[in-house]
Amino acid sequence: MKKTIIEIIITLAVIGAVIAGYCYWPKGEGGTDLGGVALNGFEDNQEFTTEETPNKEAEQDNKEIADKSDLIQVYSPQAGQIISSPLMIYGQARGNWYFEGDFPVVLTDWDGKIIGQGHATAQGEWMTEEFVPFSAELEFIAPTLRDNGTLILRKDNPSGLPENDDALEIPVLFKTEKVISLEENLRKMLAAEHNWDINLMEVNISQMSDNHARGGVMFFAKENGEPGEGGYLYASDINGEWEIVAQGNGQISCELLDEYNFPEDMKDQCS
């Protein structure tokens, strides 16, 4: 009899414990039983989000390039300009960009491989905080796989400390056979149109897209072959044929360039 009473008491205690546990068991949103486990590791009332992890490469692509125009300015070559060897570089930099009157200049191909290097030399007293003109000349062998590269002008850093490093990077394009062929065709067109001596003139394309090109024409003195006068040249591919649409040494008309749909980066010198 005593055993039966004890068994009844134990049974009632177990039932009471089950009921109490059910009443106080954690519930998910909407009353769903979560079994006491926080959803995906989030605590109750913590905001749950399905936002994807940011794309680090996209963040890098969208990152603005620091403006270094208060430290160094390059007149030539400009970003996106077509270059050939030897490459002449002109600009100005603050005196602290130099050390002992110069700073390193490096040219790389599309993959970052160095294909030319040297030093830019100050054209004046460099021990100043003011801008000092510089010039440099780089010889290189243009890559054949791709036509894009980077010109890097590095701040001279004799201390070797990383915090004193700095550099200006300028994207450039190498002169391809396509560009060389177009230069020669335009040279022949100009010689035929104006009855000029083709051996005393040269066409250099500085910027080119699929359907537009701009550059310059240089004339050489017949007596000694020294460079003489020159002017600008704009050409457009019209119905599969390249045509010269503007040439001269005055101001180029923006309306004319608009008529032939020249891209914006080729209209920076028009008015």
Steps between C-alpha positions, in 0.01 A plus 500: 500500500779741596677410175193589300468839669870576432460401134198731467694791655795446263268482198326825598841672544613392155175622342534834683856542377395431140218754517728766653766437237248535220367831637847654529661344189645773265279572200605626156327778313134417446503246784698232315680267734876545439603232742695748709758561222555858378429530122830503307680599817296823547366581846134588554406846362833523309449625145542230238625602157554317174730769355786346302862544594641807320706429190852609586607520136206728420591720797856524368381589149278777635765646729597849392862557403660753729552841341873577506486818292622702799814284509578411138356593161579335166453693177603215270403226460136537599285212624398273213759645263666279239875487564805368320869468576678719591235650727551861603344595835441857615339648808565662836519376859549641845858514619447227759406256221866506393819386669828637374315647204313199360246225567432152352277444197376153402299374202315168529297287263140387562617231741720729709828384347760777481594574138676832556641699789712804568494832687325831451738791551414836653540794264589742776572527873317209665565587867173689535139436588387656171438323168812422298483399129637159404566296187584137430562271205418128504593243240300179494383210286123510469314182595320307229235311698302803617532871428437649845751580774577739784749782544599532867672809640626416848589742774865451588518349846858477630373407848351175374210539742164385355318801644714727280416316176280664239443467126292629212373239252394594146331245271650505149461315170781362287518568128372194314530402134145629452601845620822501295306400188244778551777757554658402170167516313421843642848620406444391140158666494641831624790490254266433208244763605748785551779387265739477792827310500410182686861455612489832686192436711396270778163405651475390863173370644474573871152359564287250311170312532329265256365787288691812602859616527682817585863598490736740333695573184865601510689655210877485458728758343622393157845647559600313817210272593439683827141506633308808397136598517219264584130480571214283622328223308158337556379199299184289499402164355206577275326202342812287533743762365720729708467868410676811632228723643715779644858622480682820580672688781218722624208423728294193418121537497300293750201512264708335229612222733141452618391465138729197467412364846848526648515365858519749785860418589608611151325838526693651789677750272203620298298817547 
